[in-house]
Amino acid sequence: MDRRSFLYGASVSAMAFSIPDMPELFKSTNMGVVVHSYWTRWGSKVPSQSYPGFTNAIDLIDHCQRIGAGGVQVGVKDWTTDFAKKVRDKREKTGLYLEGSIGLPKTAADVAAFEQEVKGAKEAGATILRTVCSGGRRYETFKTNAEFQDFRKKSIASLQLAEPVLRKHKVKLGVENHKDWRADELAAVLKQLNSEWIGVTLDFGNSIALVEDPMVVVQTLVPYIVSTHVKDMAVDEYSDGFLLSEVPLGKGILDLPKIVELCKKHNPDVTFNLEMITRDPLEIPCLKDEYWATFEGVPTTELARTLRMVKQQKYNQGLPKVSQLTAEGKLEKEEQNILSCLVYSKDKLALR
């Protein structure tokens, strides 16, 4: 078996932990890893010799250095000054970059805590932070357009509270398109804010859930790009709409080389952070009336195009599922998927 076949094989994850040094192939990649890629392993209480749970950012940095990732994007909530210094020391020893993930201040009373988190992240070496305006999915969280418009108003207010802190500490914030904003809506918010310190964490695949063309999303948001969530997506049909899954890079429907090229063109220093979430497919109920409660002015052609795409490009072997696996099996599959993506990032995306 040649090296590439070996790396893609089922034993790659176990081998990663049985030898002291990873192959040079892994060491040369500079794609980072988003903490959410370790959907199962982060904070895991499953007793596992091969895949022990990560309890904090230092654990994640250690592991990502071992598998050859270029950096990490991880939450910075509740970091003490002492812990931030330990993260900085670990980051400097490993040579990995660090990006933070942070919540927004909801009121003026929250700004002090927000600033403390920004200071902790910067102390550790992060000058880019990722955030979301909504932790949920638009079609599940908001039941009326009035609710969504209230969310929009509050989101702008939160970003306006955050902006002076970001400017003061010279830290950039990327707002993720997190199955909440359609691309034109998020672009309009950023244009209204008009701050060099607030841009986009561009997620390559999330907006398919809002029946958007992923390449149009990229073209709309890439002028504001400060960071990324790299993923590939696969789709299949189901009675109320379609199913959507993250799959290993190169196995899905996204034109990843073109997207990466556009990102580099608009921001040569942009980081590429893998968000490969190993889970069961998400149901996107776009044929239900409730799904459309918060959308105004979206042409029916968007729905038609999306459903046509699903029919034409559905995942022939069936979308991957993990709910039937044992706890150890889920951990193993998660690690295999991440390692596979790192190989692809070097071989096909030239991220080295």
Phi, psi and omega in degrees: 000129180284172187297317182296317178297321178299315183295326179278349186287171185293340184268002186300319184294315180297320180296329181301334183258356184259352179236148186289329182234133178286157178302155181302331179305319180284324186294338187270351181281149178239015173288134178272178182232128174281139182305329181292345173298331176265057180307319182268320189280330181296120181071013183296137176258006180288124178290114183216128176286322184278329186227063180297146184296148174270130181256341182200181184297328180294318175303315182294316179298316178304311183292316182293329174294321182294321181273000174090016175288159183272343182184186178220153169238119191213154180296146182243011182296136174066022175287128171280165177300321180296316181292320178301321178294322177295320176297317178301314180299316180295317180299317181293323180291323183274338183081010179278151171276162181229129167239147180258160172238129192219150173271157181270150173290130180274329180222171178301330180292342181270351188295321181299316179294321177300315181296323178297320178292321176298316180297319178296317179297317180291322176302323180282347177114008180268128174245003176230133178236146176251144176218168171231150175272333177224133178279352182248184179264136187307314186284351175254330187275319187251131184261342180221162177294328177299320177298318180293320179295326175294318175301317180299313181299315181291326179295316178298318179298319179296317179294325177292327175290325183284329190302314180299326179293315179297317180295318181300317185263000178056052177239134180266144181243129176252119177274121182281141166282093196252051184056027176240304179271135160287157190300316182293328178293314180294320177299321179294321178297314181294323177295321178295319180291321174052053180235135177291348184264355179234121179221219187238137158266103189279110174273125188291334190233346186306318192287352172301328179296341178255027180049043175256149173287120186300327180286326175295321177300313180299313182297328180285320188262342186299333176298341182256010193289132171237341180201176184218158161239107183273130176202164171239151188234149174230154186226159174204165182276150164208167196300326184261008180159250177208164177257146184225131182222142163288139175225162179306145183306136180091352181261353186250207190257355185277145176273079188297316178302320180291319180296314179299319178300317179295320179298314180295323181298318183276335179210092183301339182263005185297144176268150178245111187248117181290127170237082179259096182268118182268104185201177175289158179300147174272140175271124178251098190276057187285356175261004176263144181300321184299329180303324189269006187300331185256003183259130175235133174078009176279119184294147179298339178297333177295316177295314181299317180297318181296314181294325176294318177299317180299316181295319184281331187238024182296150185289105191297325182277004182088133182298140182294143176232151179235352185297338180276352183277159172290168177302317178294323179296322177296317178298319181294314180298320179301313181293319178301316181296318181295315179297320177300318180295322179295322176299313181299321183298328178279313187290322189248337183251357178056038177268086184207000000 
